[in-house]
């Protein structure tokens, strides 16, 4: 097989890969929710029909349990996982990175990075795993994050560049939020039982570059959100949702630019940015969908909320904007389409099942992945139009990755590559 790869020196650069027909032309899929972090793929000719045996290019059993989503770097696929060691309700965990060959699905290497020992192992939510944050890459190295148990940088061949467990906090229900790359820093949100902060690690050394505490007064302080880097009026800011607040921060030193207060904890969805608005949900107990103008300063709670909605809003899946429409799917399987600018509801439809994975827009279609393993594919637009349904017959909470004209779907025990 002939491969040509060009990696830009820029952070989150675009990757161009030319391989065999199964991967005609690939964009990078370096992080949770793809190139923009917002669930969009520019790839075409993706599959719309499959089953556990049909249109499966390969499926590989992944050791242990992990709900991190796969990422793709050139010809390699990376996932994290946790392998229990011992018996009992809270066994020790081997926290690992697994690398697979994209073309064949063969496991190239499987390496332990950290351990949860008897002294450090923590109880997790039944829908969580000990390896839920998705890895991230700049095309040259790989970064993995296991919450308070540790963060590491590896070569693409699995050699450890650095490891740190300096981000100490008491987690509730396990880890969750994924890291992002911002210039020379790796940024994570750490919202635990009694400690809430945003931290940036130096990408070369793993040392803490800055750390910003968040003042959270509520009884339930924990959340599991992934930040998003956006540009507003020519200036970059890191948007960080969490318990009772969403805020924008300077990438240079973490200084807060603005914040908007709300009531909500266990915040999971990653924010998205479109039409000059940040869209996020407040998660538990009753989630509210917020559309926020991120061009303010200081406390913008009373001034920069464009619109909101409390009806059948997701606790867990992130949101999706396609054109002028905003799409959501609730944890209980209610999909909705709103006018992104005004919040007007175009349609509401029960698609069935339960949902944790975030939706994908690719090849002119929207893909919803249920916890039961069923994908519902619809056409974007102001009327509901279902294209197909496809079932892998195994639970999944992980979100999609796209590799050329194929989909990667992680189930409870396996990683599938689906093609036409």
Secondary structure, 3 states (H helix, E strand, C coil): CCCEEECCCCCCCCCEEECCHHHCCECCECCCCCCCCCCECCCCCCCCCCCCCCCEEEEEECCCECCCCCEEECCEEEEEEEEEECCCCCCEEEEEEEEEECCCCCEEEEEEEEEECCCCCCCCCCCCCCCCCCCEECCCEEEEECHHHCEEEEECCCCEEEEECCCCCCCCCCCCCCCEEECCEEEEEEECCCCEEEEEEECCCCCEEEEEECCCCCCCCCCCCCCEEEEECCEEEEEEEECCEEEEECCCCCCEEEEEECCCECCCCCCEEECCEEEEECCECCCCEEEECCCCCEECCCCCEEEEECCCCCCCCCCEEECCEEEEECCCCEEEEEECCCCCEEEEEECCCCCCCCCEEECCEEEEECCCCEEEEEECCCCCEEEEEEECCCCCCCCCEEECCEEEEECCCEEEEECC
